[in-house]
């Protein structure tokens, strides 16, 4: 009996899984709730000759195999750009992902001291088995840096 796989969702992960499985000659059905579009929130919609990006279109990987796959799937549409993400806070740009020492320098002495104390508290009394993003980030950077940079961005 030939193997068949059902994939729920036609976003980047679902479409990639379907593509790779079909290359191995495995039967695939990709199920998507949207009756018109595929791509999840990583798609472009055209309205009156204007193109709108619905979600994130920047894919980064440290894996050459993943980058090669994207180029294979999108040979004419894959635009490679250097990664340059920043957070604008307090009139200054901060690297993203956040670089702790850069953040401390740019925050100033008082805020930096509070961040260091918050980080030390997180190191001494971490949340065991973090259950959500807030607990995980707070364990890594301290609650103060979570509240300063990550909370409003992710809510």
N, C-alpha and C positions, 0 to 999 in steps of 0.2 A: 504494500500500500504506500502510495506516495505521500510524503509529509506535507501538510498544509498548515500555514501559520496565519492567525488573525492578528493584525496590528491595530491598536486603538489610537487614533490620532494621526493626522497627516501633516504634523509639524516637521521641523528638521530631523528630529530623532526618528520619528515613525517612517518618514520617507527614506531616510538613510538605511534603516533596518530593512525595509522592504526591498530597496535597491540591492543591498548586499546579499540578502537571502535569495532573491531572484537570480542573481549571478551564479549562485550555487545550485540553480535549478530546483529550488524549493518553492512550492506553491504559496502565494501570498495574497491575502485580502487585506487592504488597508481601509479601515473604517473611519470616516470623518463626519462629524456632526454638521459642519458647515456645508450646505448644499451647493455652494458656488465656488469657494476658494479652498486651496490647499496651502500649506506653509505655516499654519498656526498664526502666531503673532509676528512671524518673520516673513512678511510678504509685502508686496507693493500693490496698491489698489489704484486704478485709474478712474478719475472722475472729471468729466468735461476737459479732456486732454491734459489734465494735471495728474502727476504721480504722487501718491502719499505712502510713506512707509508706516505701516501699522505698528511695528515693534522693532526690536533690535536687529540690525543687519550687519553687525560687526562680529565676526567669528574669529576667535584667537585660539591657537593651539600650540603647545610645545611639541606636539607629535608630528613628525614629517609625514607619517602614514595618513593622518587625518587631513593635513593640508593637501597632500597628493590626491586624496579622495575628492575633496571639494573642487580641486582643479579638474579632475576627471569628469565630475558631474556637471560642472559649470565652465566648460573651457572658454566660452566667449563672454561670460558674464562675471567671472570671478575677478574682482578688483582687489589687489593686494596693496595695503597701505600700512605704514608704520603705526604702531599702537601709541596713542597719545591721549590719555584720558586724564582729566583734571577735575578737581572739586573747587569751586569758587566759594570761599568762606572768609568773612571778615575782611574783604577787600584784597585777599591774596589767593593765589592758585596753589593747590596742594596736589601732589601726585596721587593717582588712583590706579592700582591699589595703593592704599595709604602706606607711606614710608614713615615709621614712627619717629625717627630722629629728625627728619625734615619737618614733620608736624610740630614737634616740640620746639624747634627753632622758630618757626613762623607764628606759633601761638603766643609767644612772649613768656616772660619769667613766671608770672603768677598762674596763668592758665596751665602752663607746662608743669609747674610744681603740683598742681591739683591732679593733672593727668598721670604723673608719675606715681603719686600716692594711690590713685585709683588702680593703676596697673599693679602696684605692689600688693594691694588688697586682693586683687583678682588672683595673683600668683600664690599668696598665702592661704586664701580661702576660695578656691575655685568652685564653681558649680560642678558637682560630680555628674557625669553623664548628661551633658547639656541636651535639652529637648527641643530647642528652637534656635533660630538665627541670633536673637538677642543674647541668649546665654552663651552661645559659642563665641560671638564677637567680643562680648564682655570678658570672657575668659582669656582671649588672646590679647586684647588691647586695654582692658579696663572699662568700667561702666561710663566714665566721663567721655572717653573718645567715642564710645558707641553712641552716646547721646549727642555729641557734637557733630559727628560726620555720618554715621550709618543709619540712625533711627529715622530721620525725616526722609532720607533717600529711599528707604525700603518700604515705607508705609504707604 
